[in-house]
């Protein structure tokens, strides 16, 4: 009987160890909060289709989308919600509805972001982070090279994004102010109820 109990106990431990090793480790995603400097983001913006609102910098001007973006708009895959630049033209912000972009595009980008986001090798560094903000799962990619930083943030649920924010900054004397502006835009973003 004692031998049977020891064997049963050993077998139970062995099965538990195998099952534990085969389970994917749970990952913790941090909830991020951003400081909002209301003097930098004075213009309320709402996108009823996406069900979100945020504040954008006043005094920035609308700009035309690139030819590639317009092609995707005409193909029905994306909708540019907001595309603006600062008065000096060295900072660009865009918010794009990506709900109709195929899931495979985001899976491929998530798995191979260093090559997908840098096909020509123009960026010297690409970093990826994931966090939660305002009820969204956010995947952030920061691309950098001499003189420029580019932020790409995908907002959605854990399986796919519904919109993306792109923010391009030239590295100059206004860099700290321009990153604080991005923080204020993202910090003001929320779901409409």
N, C-alpha and C positions, 0 to 999 in steps of 0.2 A: 504494500500500500504506500509506504514511504517513497519507494522508487517511482511509483506511478505519479505521485504528487510532484516529485522533483522533475520528472519528465514533462508533465503538464505545465508546470511553472516555466521550465526552460523553453518549451514549445511556444507558450503564450508570449514570453519575452522576445523570442526570435521572430515571431509573426509581427509583433508590435514594432520591432526594430526595422523590419523590411518595409512595412507600411509607412512608418515615419520617414524613412529615407526616400521613398518614392513620391511623397507629397511635396509640392512646390512650397518653398518658404513663403510665409505671408509677408507682404511688403506693406510698409507704412508710408502713407503719403501725407505730407505735412500740410496743414491748413495755413495759408499765408494771408497776412493782412498788410496793406500798403498804406503809407501816409498820403493824405491828399492835401495838397497845397492849393486851396481854392483861388488864390490869386493867379495861379498858372493855368487853371482849367475853368474858364468862366462860361463856356457855351454848353448848355444842356443839349444832348443828342439822344434821340430815341429811335429804335428800329423795331417797329411793331411786328414785322415778319419774324424776327428772331426773338422777340419778347425781352429785349434788353434796353437799358439806358446807361448812359455814361456822360462824362463831361469832357469836352475837348477844349483845346486852347483857343481863346478868342484872338482874332487878328490873323489867324492862319488862313490860307487861301485854298480853295478847291483846285485840284489839278486833274488833267486828263489821264486816264489809264494807259498803260503801255499797250502796244500792238498785241503782244502775247496775251495779256489779261483780257483785252477786248475780244480776241478770238475765243477764249474760254467762256466769256460772257455770252457771245453769240451761239456757242455750242450748248449753252444752257447748263454748264457745270458750276459756274460761280456767279455770284452777284456782288459787285463792289458796293458796299453800303456807304463807306466814307473813304475819301482819298484826299488828304490835305498836306500842305507843307508850311513850314514857318516862313516868316517874311524874308529871311536871308536865303532861303531855298536849300539849306544844308541839312534839314531834318524833314523826313517824310513819314507820315502815319497813314496806315490803311486798315480798315476793318472789312473783311470779306466773308460773305455767307458761303460756306463750303458743304452744305448738306447734300448737294447732288453730286459731289465728287465721289467716285467709286471707293468703297471700303479698302480695296486692294492698294490704292494709292497711298493711303495713310499707313497701312500695315507695312508696305515696302519702305516707306520713309522712316517709320519707327525702327525697323530692323536694320536699315542701312543708311541712317541719316548722314553720316560723314561723306558718303559718296553721292547720295541723292541731292543733298543741299550744296555740294561742292564739286560738280562734275568736271569743271575745268581746272580745279585746284587753286582758284583765286583767293580763297580764304585760308589764312595761316592756322587758324584754330576754330574748332566747333565744339561747343559744350552743350550738354542736354541736361535738363532738370525736369522734375515732375512735381506738381503740388496741386492743392485744391484752393479755390478762391471763389467766393460768392455763389457757392453751390455748383461750380464747374470743376471738372478735372482739367488741369492745364498742363500741356507739354510745351516746355520752352526750349528753344534752340537759340544759342547766342553764337553768331559767326563774327569773327574779327580778323582784321588785316590792318596793315599800317594805314593809319588815318581814318579808319571807319569801323563801326560796330553795327551789326544788324541783328535785331531781335525778331524771332518768329514765335508766336504763341498760339497754340491750338486749344480752343476752349470747347468742351463738350462733356460727354460722359466717358467712362473708362474704355468703352469699345470704339468710339469714333467722335471726332470733333463736329461741331455745328458751325463754328466761325473761327476765323483766324485774325490775329492782329500782327501786322508787320510794322516795324519801326526802325528806320535807318538814321544813324547819327554819324556825322563827321566828328572825328576826334580833334577838337580845338579848344579854345579857352572857354567855350560855353558847354563843354561836355557834361559837367556836373549838373548844370541847370537843365540840360536836355534829358538826362536820365531821370532827374526828379520830375520832369513833366510826364514822362512815360509812367513812372510810378503813380503819379496823381491821376492819370487817365485810367489805369488799371484799377487803382484803389476806388475810384468812383463808379466802376462798372457794377451793375447789379441786374438781377432778373426783375422784370415788371410783374406785378401781381395782379 
